Amino acid sequence: MRKKKRVLVGMSGGIDSSVTAALLQKRGYDVIGITMQLVPKETEKQSACCNLGAINDAKRVASKLNIPHYTINIRDEFKHHVIDYFVNEYLLGHTPNPCVECNRYIKFDALEEKCKELNADYIATGHYCKITSNANKSRFYLKKAKDEKKDQSYFLYMLSQKQLSRTLFPLGNYLKSEIRDIAQSFNLINANKKESQDICFVTNGNYKSFIEDRIDKETVKEGNIVDSSGNFLGKHTGIYNYTIGQRRGLNISHIAPLYVIKLNSKDNEVIVGTKDELATNTFTINAYSLVNPEQIQINKLYSVKIRYKMIPFQCKLLSINNDEIIVKATTPLKFITPGQSCVIYDKDIVIGGGIITK
């Protein structure tokens, strides 16, 4: 009879997931490494992760730790849920967050499936965040990491109670600098490996080229650039080339600086305005998930992030129904961008989040 608790660790070949595996093994878990093949073969060599080199790094770390290692091919699922979504959202004038969708539909689901196959008790990843629970473990909480600069709870607001009960995030109590020291103490081959800052499937951060390679260019039509009153100011080259807050590259002249304040895919218009017109304090999110629905309260003061690296701002929730949440910030905000994730915090606890629609 197996005495040790078995955990599947998602291993990307990077330092964080490698240290995750090493720490859990040291804590007495029966560790199995899982590496996912995600990106299309044609872009694999240029990928920031999940390429052959990354897979080999994961295998070498697993060998060093003397743990089993498996590679699973989920390219088709990744293309459907992440890449196609990414392209389609840009064509709609949105700015998507593919890492959120990858966690929502790909990584955790794939590990859960493998968990059943290998009769494992837990899954684990190298994300920087924490999971805590109440005394009888009937309720679980997703919390910010010790290292606020590395905290990745923003990307995980969609995790369910069931998923949290079966997930381990051992890096949540460490600083990034400590993780590098731990990697060196284990003599891991990737202890000094650099981190990637790009989206894994977009080469050199060139979104425009990536999108254009995957669409019928004849279906992309130029349209009008107008001001908030509907006055014609110029022509645009395709809505996907623009984002909220953009000033450069508009190729229009005006007395005052103009910024993109809205993208109207229905009428194929780029709407521009002054910096003051960018600011708003009320917006709507849908496709939302609540980690702990009983904690959410109308008109209570929360902190919110609408981009990963931003400083949280204070807000209240004006209304909640089955479809959407209306959020009101205490001060006007610029660059509220449809397609991005809005994540709601009560101090360091993730309450939930959703996708900004307007």
C-alpha positions as CSV (number, residue, x, y, z in Angstrom):
1,M,0.0,0.0,0.0
2,R,1.4,3.4,-1.0
3,K,2.2,5.5,2.1
4,K,3.4,8.7,0.5
5,K,1.0,11.2,-1.0
6,R,1.5,11.4,-4.8
7,V,1.7,14.8,-6.5
8,L,2.0,15.6,-10.2
9,V,4.1,18.7,-10.9
10,G,3.7,20.7,-14.0
11,M,7.3,21.1,-15.2
12,S,8.1,23.7,-17.9
13,G,11.8,23.3,-17.8
14,G,12.2,26.5,-15.9
15,I,13.6,27.2,-12.4
16,D,10.3,27.7,-10.6
17,S,8.6,24.4,-11.5
18,S,11.9,22.6,-11.0
19,V,12.3,23.9,-7.5
20,T,8.6,23.0,-6.9
21,A,9.4,19.4,-7.7
22,A,12.5,19.4,-5.6
23,L,10.8,21.0,-2.5
24,L,7.9,18.6,-2.6
25,Q,10.2,15.6,-2.9
26,K,12.1,16.9,0.1
27,R,8.9,17.2,2.0
28,G,8.2,13.5,1.5
29,Y,5.8,13.5,-1.5
30,D,6.0,10.9,-4.3
31,V,6.6,13.3,-7.1
32,I,5.9,12.8,-10.8
33,G,6.9,15.4,-13.4
34,I,4.6,16.4,-16.2
35,T,5.6,18.6,-19.2
36,M,3.0,19.8,-21.6
37,Q,3.6,20.3,-25.3
38,L,1.4,23.3,-26.0
39,V,2.6,25.5,-28.9
40,P,2.2,24.5,-32.6
41,K,5.2,22.6,-34.0
42,E,5.9,25.4,-36.6
43,T,6.6,27.9,-33.8
44,E,8.0,25.6,-31.2
45,K,11.7,26.5,-31.9
46,Q,11.0,30.2,-31.2
47,S,8.7,29.6,-28.3
48,A,9.6,31.1,-24.9
49,C,8.7,27.8,-23.3
50,C,7.4,24.3,-24.1
51,N,10.0,23.9,-26.9
52,L,12.3,20.9,-27.2
53,G,15.0,22.6,-25.1
54,A,12.6,23.2,-22.3
55,I,11.3,19.7,-22.4
56,N,14.8,18.4,-22.2
57,D,15.6,20.6,-19.3
58,A,12.5,19.3,-17.5
59,K,13.7,15.7,-18.2
60,R,17.2,16.4,-16.9
61,V,15.8,17.9,-13.7
62,A,13.5,14.9,-13.2
63,S,16.5,12.6,-13.8
64,K,18.5,14.6,-11.3
65,L,15.7,14.2,-8.7
66,N,15.2,10.6,-9.7
67,I,11.5,11.1,-10.3
68,P,9.4,9.8,-13.2
69,H,8.7,12.3,-16.0
70,Y,6.0,12.3,-18.7
71,T,5.3,14.6,-21.7
72,I,1.8,15.1,-22.8
73,N,0.7,16.6,-26.2
74,I,-2.2,19.0,-25.8
75,R,-1.4,21.2,-28.8
76,D,-4.9,20.9,-30.3
77,E,-6.6,22.0,-27.0
78,F,-4.1,24.8,-26.6
79,K,-4.8,26.1,-30.1
80,H,-8.5,26.0,-29.7
81,H,-8.8,27.5,-26.2
82,V,-5.8,29.9,-26.2
83,I,-4.4,30.7,-29.6
84,D,-7.7,30.9,-31.5
85,Y,-9.2,32.8,-28.6
86,F,-6.3,35.2,-28.6
87,V,-6.6,36.0,-32.3
88,N,-10.4,36.3,-32.3
89,E,-10.3,38.7,-29.3
90,Y,-7.9,41.0,-31.0
91,L,-10.1,41.0,-34.1
92,L,-13.0,42.1,-31.9
93,G,-10.9,45.0,-30.6
94,H,-10.2,43.4,-27.2
95,T,-6.9,42.9,-25.5
96,P,-7.0,39.3,-24.2
97,N,-4.9,37.7,-21.4
98,P,-3.9,34.2,-22.8
99,C,-2.3,33.1,-19.6
100,V,-5.6,33.3,-17.8
101,E,-7.3,31.2,-20.5
102,C,-4.4,28.7,-20.4
103,N,-4.9,28.2,-16.7
104,R,-8.6,28.1,-17.1
105,Y,-8.9,25.5,-19.8
106,I,-5.5,23.8,-20.3
107,K,-2.9,23.4,-17.6
108,F,-5.0,22.5,-14.6
109,D,-7.5,20.3,-16.6
110,A,-4.6,18.4,-18.2
111,L,-2.9,17.8,-14.8
112,E,-6.2,16.7,-13.3
113,E,-6.7,14.2,-16.1
114,K,-3.2,12.8,-15.7
115,C,-3.9,12.8,-11.9
116,K,-6.7,10.3,-12.4
117,E,-4.6,8.1,-14.7
118,L,-1.6,8.0,-12.3
119,N,-3.7,7.8,-9.1
120,A,-2.2,11.0,-7.7
121,D,-3.5,12.9,-4.7
122,Y,-2.4,16.4,-5.7
123,I,-1.2,18.6,-8.6
124,A,1.4,21.3,-8.2
125,T,2.8,24.1,-10.3
126,G,5.5,26.8,-9.9
127,H,3.1,29.7,-9.5
128,Y,3.8,32.2,-6.8
129,C,0.7,32.2,-4.6
130,K,-0.7,30.5,-1.6
131,I,-3.6,28.3,-0.7
132,T,-5.0,28.2,2.9
133,S,-8.1,26.6,4.4
134,N,-10.4,26.8,7.4
135,A,-9.9,24.3,10.3
136,N,-11.9,21.5,8.9
137,K,-10.7,22.0,5.3
138,S,-14.2,22.6,4.0
139,R,-13.3,25.9,2.5
140,F,-10.1,26.9,0.7
141,Y,-8.7,30.4,0.0
142,L,-6.4,31.6,-2.8
143,K,-4.0,34.2,-1.4
144,K,-1.2,36.5,-2.7
145,A,2.4,35.2,-2.5
146,K,5.0,36.4,0.0
147,D,6.9,37.9,-3.0
148,E,4.6,40.7,-4.1
149,K,6.6,41.4,-7.2
150,K,6.3,37.8,-8.3
151,D,2.7,37.1,-7.1
152,Q,0.7,35.3,-9.8
153,S,-2.7,35.0,-8.1
154,Y,-4.0,37.4,-10.7
155,F,-3.8,34.5,-13.3
156,L,-5.6,31.9,-11.1
157,Y,-8.9,33.5,-10.0
158,M,-10.9,30.9,-11.9
159,L,-9.7,28.0,-9.7
160,S,-12.6,26.2,-8.0
161,Q,-12.9,24.9,-4.5
162,K,-12.3,21.4,-5.7
163,Q,-9.2,22.4,-7.6
164,L,-7.8,24.4,-4.7
165,S,-8.4,21.4,-2.4
166,R,-6.1,19.3,-4.7
167,T,-3.5,21.8,-5.6
168,L,-0.1,22.7,-4.0
169,F,1.8,26.0,-4.5
170,P,5.0,25.5,-2.5
171,L,6.6,28.7,-3.9
172,G,4.1,31.0,-2.3
173,N,6.1,31.4,0.9
174,Y,9.4,32.2,-0.8
175,L,11.0,35.2,-2.5
176,K,12.3,34.7,-6.0
177,S,15.9,35.3,-4.8
178,E,15.4,32.4,-2.3
179,I,14.1,30.1,-5.1
180,R,17.4,30.7,-7.0
181,D,19.4,29.8,-3.9
182,I,17.3,26.7,-3.4
183,A,17.8,25.7,-7.0
184,Q,21.6,26.0,-6.5
185,S,21.5,24.0,-3.3
186,F,19.8,21.2,-5.2
187,N,22.4,21.5,-8.0
188,L,19.6,21.9,-10.6
189,I,20.9,22.3,-14.1
190,N,18.7,25.3,-14.8
191,A,19.5,27.2,-11.5
192,N,20.7,30.2,-13.5
193,K,18.2,30.0,-16.4
194,K,16.7,33.3,-17.4
195,E,13.0,33.9,-17.2
196,S,10.9,34.5,-20.2
197,Q,8.8,37.7,-20.2
198,D,6.9,37.0,-23.5
199,I,3.7,35.2,-24.2
200,C,4.9,31.7,-24.9
201,F,3.5,31.3,-28.4
202,V,4.3,34.8,-29.7
203,T,7.8,35.2,-31.1
204,N,9.6,38.4,-29.8
205,G,6.3,39.8,-28.6
206,N,5.2,40.6,-32.2
207,Y,1.4,40.2,-31.9
208,K,0.6,41.9,-35.2
209,S,2.7,39.4,-37.3
210,F,1.3,36.5,-35.2
211,I,-2.3,37.5,-35.9
212,E,-1.7,38.3,-39.5
213,D,-0.2,34.8,-40.1
214,R,-3.5,33.3,-38.9
215,I,-6.2,35.3,-40.6
216,D,-7.4,35.9,-44.1
217,K,-6.0,39.4,-44.7
218,E,-8.7,40.1,-47.3
219,T,-11.3,39.9,-44.5
220,V,-9.5,42.7,-42.6
221,K,-10.8,46.0,-43.9
222,E,-9.5,49.5,-43.2
223,G,-12.1,51.7,-41.4
224,N,-12.6,55.1,-40.0
225,I,-10.9,56.8,-37.1
226,V,-13.5,59.1,-35.5
227,D,-13.7,61.3,-32.4
228,S,-16.2,60.7,-29.6
229,S,-18.8,62.9,-31.5
230,G,-18.4,60.8,-34.7
231,N,-16.3,63.2,-36.7
232,F,-14.1,61.6,-39.3
233,L,-10.4,62.1,-38.6
234,G,-8.6,59.4,-40.7
235,K,-8.3,55.8,-41.6
236,H,-7.2,52.8,-39.6
237,T,-5.5,49.6,-40.9
238,G,-7.4,47.0,-38.9
239,I,-8.8,47.2,-35.4
240,Y,-6.4,44.5,-34.1
241,N,-3.5,47.0,-34.7
242,Y,-4.8,49.3,-31.9
243,T,-5.4,49.2,-28.2
244,I,-7.0,51.4,-25.6
245,G,-4.8,54.3,-24.6
246,Q,-2.7,54.1,-27.7
247,R,-1.4,57.5,-29.0
248,R,1.4,56.7,-31.4
249,G,0.8,55.3,-34.9
250,L,-2.7,56.9,-35.4
251,N,-1.4,59.1,-38.3
252,I,-3.9,61.8,-37.6
253,S,-3.3,65.5,-36.8
254,H,-5.2,67.4,-34.1
255,I,-4.8,70.4,-31.9
256,A,-4.6,68.3,-28.7
257,P,-3.0,64.8,-28.3
258,L,-5.5,62.1,-29.0
259,Y,-5.7,58.5,-27.7
260,V,-7.7,55.4,-28.6
261,I,-10.6,55.4,-26.2
262,K,-12.8,52.7,-27.7
263,L,-12.6,50.0,-30.5
264,N,-16.0,49.4,-32.2
265,S,-15.7,46.1,-34.1
266,K,-19.3,46.2,-35.2
267,D,-18.9,49.4,-37.2
268,N,-15.2,48.9,-37.7
269,E,-14.3,52.1,-36.1
270,V,-11.4,53.3,-33.9
271,I,-12.7,56.0,-31.6
272,V,-10.2,58.5,-30.3
273,G,-10.4,61.3,-27.6
274,T,-8.5,63.4,-25.2
275,K,-6.7,62.0,-22.2
276,D,-9.6,63.1,-20.0
277,E,-12.0,61.0,-22.1
278,L,-9.9,57.9,-21.4
279,A,-10.8,58.1,-17.7
280,T,-13.7,56.3,-16.2
281,N,-14.5,54.9,-12.8
282,T,-17.2,52.3,-13.7
283,F,-16.9,49.2,-15.8
284,T,-18.5,45.7,-16.3
285,I,-17.0,42.2,-16.1
286,N,-18.6,39.0,-17.2
287,A,-17.5,35.3,-17.5
288,Y,-16.7,35.7,-13.8
289,S,-15.6,33.2,-11.3
290,L,-15.8,33.5,-7.5
291,V,-13.4,31.6,-5.3
292,N,-15.6,32.0,-2.3
293,P,-19.1,33.4,-3.3
294,E,-20.2,33.8,0.3
295,Q,-17.5,36.4,0.9
296,I,-18.6,38.9,-1.8
297,Q,-20.6,41.9,-0.7
298,I,-22.2,44.8,-2.5
299,N,-20.7,48.2,-1.6
300,K,-17.8,46.7,0.4
301,L,-14.4,48.3,-0.4
302,Y,-12.1,45.9,-2.2
303,S,-8.8,46.2,-4.1
304,V,-8.8,45.3,-7.8
305,K,-6.2,44.7,-10.5
306,I,-7.0,45.0,-14.2
307,R,-3.5,44.3,-15.3
308,Y,-1.0,41.8,-13.9
309,K,1.8,44.3,-12.9
310,M,-0.4,47.2,-11.8
311,I,-0.7,48.6,-8.3
312,P,-4.2,47.6,-7.1
313,F,-6.8,50.3,-6.8
314,Q,-9.8,50.5,-4.5
315,C,-13.3,49.8,-5.7
316,K,-16.8,48.8,-4.7
317,L,-19.1,46.3,-6.5
318,L,-22.3,48.0,-7.5
319,S,-24.3,45.0,-8.6
320,I,-23.9,41.2,-9.2
321,N,-26.1,39.0,-11.3
322,N,-25.7,35.7,-13.0
323,D,-24.1,37.3,-16.1
324,E,-22.0,40.3,-14.9
325,I,-20.6,42.4,-12.1
326,I,-20.5,46.2,-12.2
327,V,-17.4,47.6,-10.6
328,K,-16.9,51.2,-9.5
329,A,-13.4,52.5,-8.6
330,T,-13.1,55.2,-5.9
331,T,-11.1,57.4,-8.4
332,P,-11.2,57.6,-12.2
333,L,-9.0,55.2,-14.1
334,K,-7.3,55.3,-17.5
335,F,-6.7,52.3,-19.8
336,I,-9.6,50.1,-18.7
337,T,-9.4,47.6,-21.6
338,P,-12.1,45.1,-22.7
339,G,-10.7,41.6,-22.8
340,Q,-8.4,42.0,-19.8
341,S,-9.0,40.2,-16.5
342,C,-10.3,42.1,-13.5
343,V,-9.3,40.4,-10.3
344,I,-10.9,41.3,-6.9
345,Y,-9.0,41.1,-3.6
346,D,-10.0,41.4,0.0
347,K,-6.6,42.3,1.4
348,D,-4.5,39.4,0.3
349,I,-7.3,37.0,-0.5
350,V,-8.6,36.5,-4.0
351,I,-12.4,36.9,-4.1
352,G,-12.7,36.2,-7.8
353,G,-12.5,37.9,-11.1
354,G,-13.8,38.1,-14.7
355,I,-13.3,39.6,-18.1
356,I,-13.8,43.3,-18.7
357,T,-16.5,43.9,-21.3
358,K,-17.1,47.6,-21.2
